[in-house]
Amino acid sequence: MKIVVSSEAEGLDAPVDPRFGRCAFLTLVDTGSMTANSAPNASAMATGGAGIAAAQAVARKGAEAVITGSVGPNAFQTLSAAGIKVFTGARGTVREAVEMYLRGELEEASTPNAAGHAGMGRGLGRGSGRRKGGN
């Protein structure tokens, strides 16, 4: 079975990234051989539509399930439409999350568990910085 885990780095020993749409990497795990192939999440820094784009990338990988910490409504709908099951509440490493899944310790999500745009960072780009010129 092929499962994608949202991760902060590459490989089975990488920490699970609690965000789906804006996770750093999408790690594809073959549960039969416990081998992993990680790819940077191209939508992590998108200004919009990150969850949908990440979900489409997962579908292209042929995954049957996603393991993550949380998933927003647009990503959840896209994954569900593609027939991909979503398991939330994952923690630890990619390997530990997959092992939890295989032992039946992760519950399949029936609804999103994060608000839209929940994973977007907030920085100085929102008018809170100093103006050029000293004001």
C-alpha positions in Angstrom: 0.0 0.0 0.0 1.2 3.5 -0.8 0.7 6.2 1.9 1.8 9.8 1.9 2.9 11.4 5.1 3.3 15.1 5.5 6.9 15.6 6.8 9.3 18.3 7.8 12.3 16.7 6.1 13.1 13.7 3.9 13.0 10.1 4.9 11.4 7.7 7.3 13.0 9.3 10.3 11.8 12.8 9.5 9.3 14.5 11.9 5.7 14.5 10.8 4.7 18.0 9.7 1.4 18.8 11.4 0.2 20.8 8.4 -0.8 19.1 5.2 -1.1 21.8 2.5 1.9 23.7 3.6 4.1 20.8 4.8 7.8 20.9 3.8 7.8 17.4 2.2 5.4 14.8 0.9 6.9 11.4 1.8 5.5 8.5 -0.1 5.9 5.2 1.9 5.4 1.7 0.6 4.0 -0.1 3.6 5.0 -3.5 2.2 8.8 -2.7 2.0 8.8 0.3 4.4 10.7 2.3 1.8 10.2 6.0 1.4 10.5 8.5 -1.4 10.3 12.2 -0.3 9.6 15.2 -2.5 9.5 18.8 -1.6 5.9 20.1 -1.4 5.8 22.6 -4.3 2.8 24.3 -2.9 4.2 25.0 0.6 4.8 28.6 -0.1 1.9 29.2 -2.4 -0.2 32.4 -1.8 -3.4 30.3 -2.1 -4.6 26.9 -3.0 -1.8 25.1 -1.2 -4.0 22.3 0.2 -5.6 21.6 -3.2 -2.3 21.5 -5.0 -0.8 19.2 -2.3 -3.8 16.9 -2.6 -3.4 16.8 -6.4 0.3 15.9 -6.0 -0.7 13.1 -3.6 -3.2 11.7 -6.1 -0.6 11.8 -8.9 1.7 9.7 -6.7 -1.0 7.0 -6.6 -1.4 7.1 -2.8 -4.3 5.3 -1.2 -4.1 7.3 2.1 -2.6 10.4 3.7 -1.3 10.6 7.2 -0.9 14.2 8.6 -1.5 16.3 11.7 -4.3 18.4 10.3 -6.1 19.0 7.0 -8.2 21.9 5.8 -11.5 21.8 4.0 -10.3 22.3 0.4 -7.5 19.7 0.7 -9.9 17.2 2.4 -12.5 17.6 -0.3 -9.9 17.1 -3.0 -8.4 14.0 -1.4 -11.9 12.6 -0.7 -12.9 13.2 -4.4 -9.8 11.2 -5.5 -10.8 8.3 -3.2 -7.8 8.9 -0.8 -8.4 8.3 2.9 -7.2 10.8 5.4 -5.8 10.0 8.8 -5.1 13.0 11.1 -3.5 13.4 14.5 -0.2 11.9 13.5 2.9 12.7 15.5 6.5 11.5 15.9 8.4 10.5 12.8 7.2 9.3 9.5 8.1 5.7 10.4 6.2 6.0 13.7 3.1 7.5 12.1 3.0 4.7 9.5 3.5 2.1 12.2 0.6 3.7 14.2 -1.5 3.4 11.0 -0.6 -0.2 10.5 -1.6 -1.1 14.1 -4.9 0.7 13.6 -4.1 3.5 16.0 -5.0 6.3 13.7 -8.6 7.2 13.1 -9.8 8.0 9.6 -11.0 11.6 9.3 -14.6 12.1 8.2 -14.3 15.9 8.1 -11.4 18.4 8.0 -9.9 19.3 11.3 -8.4 22.7 10.4 -9.8 25.9 9.1 -9.0 27.1 5.6 -5.7 28.9 5.5 -4.8 27.7 9.0 -1.2 26.8 8.1 -0.3 30.2 6.7 2.4 32.0 8.6 2.1 35.5 9.7 5.1 37.8 9.2 6.0 41.4 8.6 4.4 41.4 5.1 1.1 42.5 6.7 1.8 46.1 7.3 3.4 45.6 10.7 6.9 46.5 9.5 8.7 49.8 9.2 8.2 51.9 6.1 11.2 52.5 3.9 12.3 56.0 4.6 12.1 56.0 8.3 8.4 56.4 9.2 
